[in-house]
Amino acid sequence: MPVDLKNDQPLAWDSATLDADTKAMLDNLQANILRAHVREHLSVLFVRFNNAREGRRYLRGLARKVKSARKHLAEVRDFNLNGRRGTPYVGVGISKAGYRDLGHSEVEVGKFDDVVFRDGMKRRVAVINDPPADQWESAYQQDIHAVILIGDARPEPVARLRREIIGELPRSARVLGEETGRGMHNAAGEGIEHFGYVDGRSQPLFVKDEVDKEPKEHWNPAFPLENILAQDPLAPNPAAHHGSYLVFRKLEQDVRAFHQIERDLADELGLVGADRDRAGAMLFGRFRDGTPLTDKPLPAGGPVSNDFNFDADPGSKCPVSSHIRKSNPRSFGRDVLMVRRGQTYGVRTDDPTDDSPPENRPSSGVGLLFMSFNARLLDQFEFTQEKWANAPEFPAPGTGHDPVIGQGERDIKVTFPKVWGQPELSPSIPQVAQTITMKGGEYFFMPSLAYLRSL
């Protein structure tokens, strides 16, 4: 029987009663989809094939380096029990243009039922207010056929695999571009992005051992597989073989401008002393250490909870316009949440965790390699960006754009709570300027190993 993707019970992948169909699905699903794979050091290769026979042969060989989701989960368990390192991560995604270049007919490609994937990212710029494709970096202006992700906790395995994978490319293929990701951390060892805030919270979880570790009084992180998996229509057995749609976007962050905005907002609201940290927290919805504004007026200074919702907060603690309320309202819209697997890029000469003035921060050359897995691009990533982040009337009139990832003309004014937890709001002030610029990207499908091996 096909795997029940609507089952909302976390996946007990190592249970003795696990059915054969679920085992087969995990054996043919790429790693890093259901559970994040360590990728502190990351190489992202964008490839064009140009010869169907040679491209197919290359991907068939590359499949030997791609571990299954089941093997990855077993490696994680072994590391937790015995401290043994797992093998590096290699992931493969194919674009619509890539499937065509590999010799699939229009009818076959049409079996992918997501119109966003069939259009490709360049044709969707107007929908989500992206810059025109002719303003993207040159590699992304071209037709990318495949993305190859290589990740590990250490740089040496990534460098070795990168050399092998590039060296095995057929002469008819070429690398159009490459991105390099490097993990960033705060003093507590938690992953942060370039603005200095803890990143990667509130991820949908699918595996039982991850879900069991989380408190669930106000927010249940367990999600059904239908939020992330899609049948692989070109695999030998689509009902049994699954993949996921990958969004890749290079997002440049103007760190200098963002920290100037934090300083100006604190001045505008008359915040003093430790309370000045609340200015940036009101934009994100969390303090830099991840403490949600719904819980405390200052950083927690200890373990940070993710078990909260916004039901009792009309915006007097965490502004309705904050990033986390715009991108994950929590009380509704769970079916559209995607799974983020991004990594930061760029080299910093400053310390992103200190209190240096904005003038000491980079204004370009650093940012986020945004990656997310989706079962439905139209109903998840694009919905979240268009209907939530970019919509000034969501979740209420006058809310404004998402101050972190929102794109578009910010022509309305917004308010902020003057004192945490009190109903008095500031006078209406212009929305903060956009400090993230999309530099290019593409939509891919991460096919099943069964498909790759069948080429």
Protein Blocks (a to p, Z undefined) as FASTA:
>chain_A
ZZdfklcbdcdfkbcklcfklmmmmmmpcehklpccdffbacdddddfkpaklmmmmmmm
mmmmpccfklmmmmmmmmmmnopacdddddddddfklmmmnopafklmmmpmcfklmnom
mlmmmmnopacfklpcfklmpccfbdcddddfbfklmmmmmmmmmmmpcfkbccfbdcdd
dddddfkopacdfkopaehiaiacfbfklmmmpccklbcfbdcfklmpccdfkbmblmlp
ccdddddddddddfklmmmmmmmmmmmnopahjllmmmmmmmnopafkopafklpmbdfh
iacdfbdcfklmgolmmgckbmklmmonolgoklmpccdfbdcedjdfbdfkbccdfklp
cfehiacddddddfblklmmmmmmmmmmmmmkbcbehkbpafklggcjdfbccdddfbgh
iabdcddddddddfbdcfbdcddddddfklmmmZZ
